[in-house]
Amino acid sequence: MVIIIKVKLFDELISDMSKCEKCISIHTKNTIDCSLINIYENTKFAKEIPSIWTDWYNRLNSKIMIIGQDWGPFEDMKKLNGKYLEEPTKENWIKLMEDEKSLTKKQLTKYLVESSNGKITSINDIYITNAIMCGRKGNNYRGNNINLKFSTLNCKEFLLRQIEIVKPKVILTLGYYPLYSLSNIYDFKIEDNLTKTIEKYPIIEIEDFIIVPLYHPVAQIKKEKQMEQYNRIWDIFNGRRERLYMSRDFAKEWLNKLKEYWFNKDIESAISLFTKTTFYQETPFINPYTTLDEIKEEWQHIKNENIQDIKLKVLAIDGYTLIAQWILKQNDKDYDGIYEIKFNDDNECIYFKSWEMVKEYE
């Protein structure tokens, strides 16, 4: 039943992509034609390109999703479609995929199989797609005939829908732009190049899945450096992954608890959030509290406050540090402030600092 629903949703996705015209007429300031070709206008054609990159319907239950940059030339896709139509059978489909001569496919398979230590022997069951869903004009894959940033952002809706359909446990991004697309979809921070991003964020937790950013398999990166990231994939499945930062979901949940306890003047529950806190500072101009008893004493004042409204919002997450905005209406005064909150490996608050501005009404 699940796969039937997924197939139906994917049919709807292809139908919607067939109507997209966002990238069919793009020119740079230097009049370079960066227009793309919508391969989904003919939905039958889109479903009959026997490549690892377009074998969507046979891989909708995959636990791993790989996202590349773009399909490359539309002409190459037409050739594959033509070879399949000469003998439109499942056997020919499989043969054409196996015969696909691609250095990217070869290296990607090598790294994934080798790092898995026998868990997989091929990539034939892994769902593979791209950040940009249309084909390029011409025959040149590495030319300047594509506006990568513009088309990546135009296509992010379609990438999101694929993720929602497949529901992978791990997403692997090949190169910078697939990761750039995901950072815009899920609102997380990346650096201005892939190397710096991988060094700072070797894994990225997003809701129900984890992103492992990979260097492109044919990039001029030493194998040892490549394999560091590929090994993380299987550490995740084996439950050995190192948590390198807190998830946005955890941050929101923690702030929601703080808001609830604060608004309801539930001091005991509020204090339970700070049992490991050794630096607690309500404003920069008072000495920080360093014991739980001092923090508990500080919270006693809320008993007599007329709390009218509280809003808390995640602004940024860097490793184990959360930056949040807090807005409070209390005693007919409006407060707007910032929290800097640090957590340990067990998601316990160890540092809490607040800044505030206040508007008073006469």
C-alpha distance (Angstrom), angle and dihedral (degrees) to the residues before:
residue distance angle dihedral
M1 . . .
V2 3.82 . .
I3 3.80 93.6 .
I4 3.81 90.9 48.3
I5 3.80 89.9 55.1
K6 3.81 91.0 47.3
V7 3.80 91.8 51.0
K8 3.79 90.6 50.7
L9 3.81 91.3 49.6
F10 3.79 91.0 48.5
D11 3.80 91.2 50.4
E12 3.80 87.7 53.8
L13 3.80 90.4 48.6
I14 3.80 92.9 53.5
S15 3.79 89.9 46.9
D16 3.81 90.7 53.0
M17 3.81 92.2 45.7
S18 3.79 89.6 52.9
K19 3.82 88.8 64.9
C20 3.81 96.3 49.6
E21 3.81 115.8 113.7
K22 3.81 100.6 167.5
C23 3.80 95.9 113.6
I24 3.81 104.4 28.4
S25 3.81 93.9 97.5
I26 3.81 114.4 34.4
H27 3.80 125.6 146.0
T28 3.80 129.1 173.1
K29 3.79 124.7 -132.3
N30 3.80 86.5 -96.2
T31 3.84 88.6 56.2
I32 3.80 92.6 -110.5
D33 3.79 108.8 157.7
C34 3.82 108.9 -122.6
S35 3.79 94.7 164.3
L36 3.78 116.3 138.8
I37 3.78 132.5 -146.7
N38 3.79 119.3 -116.7
I39 3.81 102.5 -133.0
Y40 3.84 92.0 -172.9
E41 3.80 98.4 66.1
N42 3.79 84.8 91.6
T43 3.80 98.8 46.1
K44 3.81 92.5 -172.2
F45 3.81 89.2 56.6
A46 3.82 92.2 48.2
K47 3.80 90.9 54.6
E48 3.81 94.5 47.9
I49 3.81 105.0 59.2
P50 3.82 105.3 111.5
S51 3.81 100.7 -149.2
I52 3.80 131.5 123.5
W53 3.80 85.3 -116.7
T54 3.81 94.8 56.5
D55 3.80 102.5 33.8
W56 3.79 88.1 107.8
Y57 3.77 104.0 142.0
N58 3.81 94.6 54.3
R59 3.80 93.7 53.0
L60 3.81 106.2 43.6
N61 3.82 93.3 119.3
S62 3.79 95.7 52.3
K63 3.80 118.2 135.9
I64 3.81 89.4 -150.6
M65 3.79 126.6 58.1
I66 3.80 121.9 -168.4
I67 3.80 118.5 -159.8
G68 3.78 119.8 -163.6
Q69 3.79 128.9 -178.6
D70 3.82 107.2 -102.3
W71 3.82 141.1 -31.6
G72 3.78 96.5 -106.2
P73 3.82 123.0 -138.5
F74 3.78 118.6 8.0
E75 3.82 87.9 -142.2
D76 3.81 90.8 67.4
M77 3.79 90.3 52.5
K78 3.80 91.0 51.2
K79 3.79 90.4 53.1
L80 3.79 92.4 53.0
N81 3.78 90.8 47.1
G82 3.81 90.3 51.2
K83 3.80 92.7 51.2
Y84 3.78 90.5 50.5
L85 3.80 93.7 49.1
E86 3.80 89.7 55.0
E87 3.81 85.7 68.6
P88 3.82 110.8 7.2
T89 3.81 97.8 -164.9
K90 3.79 133.5 124.3
E91 3.79 89.3 -116.9
N92 3.81 92.3 55.8
W93 3.82 90.6 45.6
I94 3.81 90.7 55.3
K95 3.81 92.4 44.3
L96 3.80 93.1 51.5
M97 3.82 90.7 50.4
E98 3.79 91.4 49.1
D99 3.80 91.2 48.0
E100 3.79 92.5 49.7
K101 3.80 104.9 127.9
S102 3.78 104.9 -147.4
L103 3.79 126.7 142.3
T104 3.80 88.3 -155.8
K105 3.80 90.8 56.0
K106 3.80 91.8 45.7
Q107 3.80 95.4 51.0
L108 3.79 94.2 39.6
T109 3.79 90.5 53.1
K110 3.80 91.7 46.4
Y111 3.80 94.5 52.1
L112 3.80 95.2 43.7
V113 3.79 95.8 46.4
E114 3.80 94.3 43.9
S115 3.80 94.2 47.8
S116 3.82 92.8 47.3
N117 3.83 93.2 64.9
G118 3.79 92.5 -139.2
K119 3.79 99.5 -36.6
I120 3.80 90.9 115.3
T121 3.80 133.3 17.8
S122 3.81 97.9 -168.0
I123 3.78 141.4 5.3
N124 3.80 93.7 -114.9
D125 3.81 94.3 115.8
I126 3.81 98.0 43.9
Y127 3.80 118.6 103.5
I128 3.80 108.6 -121.8
T129 3.78 127.6 -172.1
N130 3.80 141.8 143.3
A131 3.78 138.5 -112.5
I132 3.82 89.6 -125.8
M133 3.79 111.8 49.7
C134 3.82 101.3 -167.9
G135 3.80 128.9 79.2
R136 3.79 127.8 -110.5
K137 3.77 124.7 -114.5
G138 3.78 119.6 -115.9
N139 3.79 127.3 15.8
N140 3.80 101.8 -76.3
Y141 3.79 118.0 102.7
R142 3.80 96.7 -176.8
G143 3.79 99.3 41.3
N144 3.77 128.7 113.6
N145 3.79 91.4 -105.1
I146 3.80 94.9 113.1
N147 3.81 135.3 64.3
L148 3.78 97.8 -141.8
K149 3.81 99.5 -172.8
F150 3.80 95.6 43.7
S151 3.81 95.8 46.1
T152 3.81 92.9 42.2
L153 3.80 90.9 57.9
N154 3.80 92.1 43.4
C155 3.80 89.7 56.4
K156 3.79 101.2 43.2
E157 3.81 93.4 100.3
F158 3.79 90.7 59.8
L159 3.80 92.0 48.0
L160 3.80 90.7 51.2
R161 3.79 91.0 52.5
Q162 3.80 91.5 51.8
I163 3.80 90.2 52.8
E164 3.80 90.6 49.3
I165 3.81 91.1 50.6
V166 3.81 99.0 45.0
K167 3.82 96.4 35.9
P168 3.82 96.1 -157.9
K169 3.77 123.7 -165.8
V170 3.81 92.9 -144.2
I171 3.82 130.1 26.1
L172 3.80 119.6 -159.4
T173 3.80 118.3 -160.6
L174 3.81 120.2 -157.5
G175 3.78 108.8 -149.5
Y176 3.80 132.1 -22.1
Y177 3.80 107.6 -58.7
P178 3.82 98.8 58.2
L179 3.81 87.3 53.8
Y180 3.80 90.0 45.2
S181 3.81 89.1 55.4
L182 3.81 92.8 50.5
S183 3.81 91.7 47.2
N184 3.80 88.5 57.3
I185 3.81 93.7 45.0
Y186 3.80 96.4 48.0
D187 3.80 98.9 27.9
F188 3.80 101.7 -122.4
K189 3.78 130.2 141.2
I190 3.82 126.3 -104.5
E191 3.79 131.5 172.3
D192 3.80 125.3 -108.2
N193 3.80 93.3 -97.2
L194 3.79 136.7 31.7
T195 3.79 98.8 -114.8
K196 3.79 93.8 54.7
T197 3.81 90.4 44.5
I198 3.81 94.1 52.9
E199 3.80 91.2 46.1
K200 3.81 91.5 53.0
Y201 3.83 100.4 31.7
P202 3.83 109.0 25.9
I203 3.79 89.1 163.9
I204 3.80 128.8 19.9
E205 3.80 122.9 -158.7
I206 3.79 115.4 -146.1
E207 3.81 119.3 176.3
D208 3.83 106.6 -74.0
F209 3.80 99.6 1.3
I210 3.78 143.3 42.9
I211 3.80 126.8 -125.8
V212 3.79 119.5 -142.6
P213 3.82 108.8 -168.8
L214 3.79 111.3 -146.5
Y215 3.76 133.0 -166.9
H216 3.78 110.8 -116.6
P217 3.82 105.3 -86.3
V218 3.82 93.0 -122.3
A219 3.81 95.2 43.5
Q220 3.80 117.7 120.0
I221 3.80 92.4 -99.7
K222 3.79 123.4 129.9
K223 3.78 114.2 -104.4
E224 3.81 91.7 -121.0
K225 3.79 90.0 57.5
Q226 3.81 91.8 46.8
M227 3.80 92.5 49.2
E228 3.81 93.3 53.1
Q229 3.78 88.3 69.6
Y230 3.82 96.3 39.2
N231 3.80 90.0 52.7
R232 3.81 89.5 56.2
I233 3.81 89.4 63.0
W234 3.77 93.0 64.1
D235 3.80 93.5 39.0
I236 3.81 85.8 61.8
F237 3.81 92.6 52.4
N238 3.81 90.3 44.8
G239 3.79 92.3 50.1
R240 3.80 92.5 -117.5
R241 3.77 98.6 112.8
E242 3.76 120.2 132.2
R243 3.79 113.6 -127.3
L244 3.79 104.1 -128.6
Y245 3.80 98.4 178.6
M246 3.77 140.4 0.7
S247 3.79 121.1 -90.5
R248 3.80 121.7 -112.4
D249 3.81 89.1 -123.4
F250 3.82 91.1 58.3
A251 3.82 91.0 47.7
K252 3.80 91.8 51.8
E253 3.80 91.8 47.1
W254 3.81 92.2 50.2
L255 3.81 92.0 49.5
N256 3.82 91.1 47.1
K257 3.80 89.8 55.0
L258 3.79 91.1 49.2
K259 3.80 90.5 49.9
E260 3.80 93.4 47.7
Y261 3.82 95.1 48.1
W262 3.81 92.3 43.7
F263 3.81 95.5 48.1
N264 3.82 92.3 46.2
K265 3.84 91.5 44.5
D266 3.79 89.3 -124.3
I267 3.79 95.7 158.4
E268 3.82 97.1 173.9
S269 3.81 92.4 55.0
A270 3.79 91.5 44.2
I271 3.80 91.0 52.7
S272 3.82 89.9 51.7
L273 3.82 87.1 70.2
F274 3.81 90.7 61.5
T275 3.81 104.5 45.3
K276 3.83 91.4 119.0
T277 3.81 96.3 36.7
T278 3.81 114.5 122.6
F279 3.81 97.3 169.9
Y280 3.80 118.7 47.5
Q281 3.81 119.8 163.5
E282 3.81 122.8 171.1
T283 3.83 93.1 -170.4
P284 3.81 131.8 5.9
F285 3.81 91.6 -113.9
I286 3.78 99.5 63.0
N287 3.77 128.5 70.4
P288 3.82 112.0 -96.3
Y289 3.79 119.7 -108.9
T290 3.79 113.6 -121.2
T291 3.81 104.0 -177.3
L292 3.80 133.5 61.1
D293 3.81 91.0 -122.0
E294 3.82 90.7 57.0
I295 3.80 91.7 48.4
K296 3.80 90.8 48.2
E297 3.80 90.7 51.1
E298 3.81 90.5 51.1
W299 3.82 90.7 54.8
Q300 3.80 93.8 55.3
H301 3.82 92.1 83.3
I302 3.82 93.0 71.0
K303 3.83 89.5 72.7
N304 3.80 90.2 78.6
E305 3.82 98.7 38.3
N306 3.80 124.2 107.7
I307 3.83 97.1 -134.3
Q308 3.80 109.0 -166.2
D309 3.81 103.9 169.1
I310 3.81 140.6 -7.4
K311 3.79 128.0 -166.5
L312 3.83 124.6 -177.5
K313 3.81 124.3 -175.2
V314 3.81 134.6 -178.3
L315 3.81 109.3 -122.4
A316 3.80 102.1 171.2
I317 3.81 143.7 -13.3
D318 3.80 122.0 -151.7
G319 3.78 112.9 176.8
Y320 3.79 105.5 -56.9
T321 3.82 94.2 -16.3
L322 3.80 121.7 101.5
I323 3.80 122.8 -162.5
A324 3.81 111.9 -163.4
Q325 3.78 138.1 173.2
W326 3.79 118.8 -131.5
I327 3.80 125.2 -164.8
L328 3.78 120.5 -172.1
K329 3.80 133.3 -177.9
Q330 3.78 108.4 -164.0
N331 3.79 135.2 152.4
D332 3.82 87.9 -2.3
K333 3.82 91.0 -59.4
D334 3.80 126.1 117.1
Y335 3.80 118.6 -138.1
D336 3.80 126.2 -169.9
G337 3.78 118.6 -177.2
I338 3.79 151.2 147.9
Y339 3.80 130.8 -117.0
E340 3.78 125.5 -154.5
I341 3.81 106.9 -162.9
K342 3.81 125.7 177.6
F343 3.81 125.9 -164.2
N344 3.79 134.9 -164.1
D345 3.82 127.3 -130.6
D346 3.81 90.0 -81.1
N347 3.83 93.5 55.7
E348 3.80 92.4 -106.8
C349 3.79 120.0 142.8
I350 3.81 111.3 -112.6
Y351 3.83 100.5 164.2
F352 3.79 131.1 33.6
K353 3.80 126.1 177.1
S354 3.79 129.6 168.5
W355 3.80 136.7 -163.3
E356 3.78 123.1 -171.5
M357 3.80 146.9 -175.2
V358 3.79 120.9 -161.0
K359 3.77 133.7 -157.1
E360 3.76 116.0 -160.1
Y361 3.82 125.2 -160.5
E362 3.78 121.4 -144.4
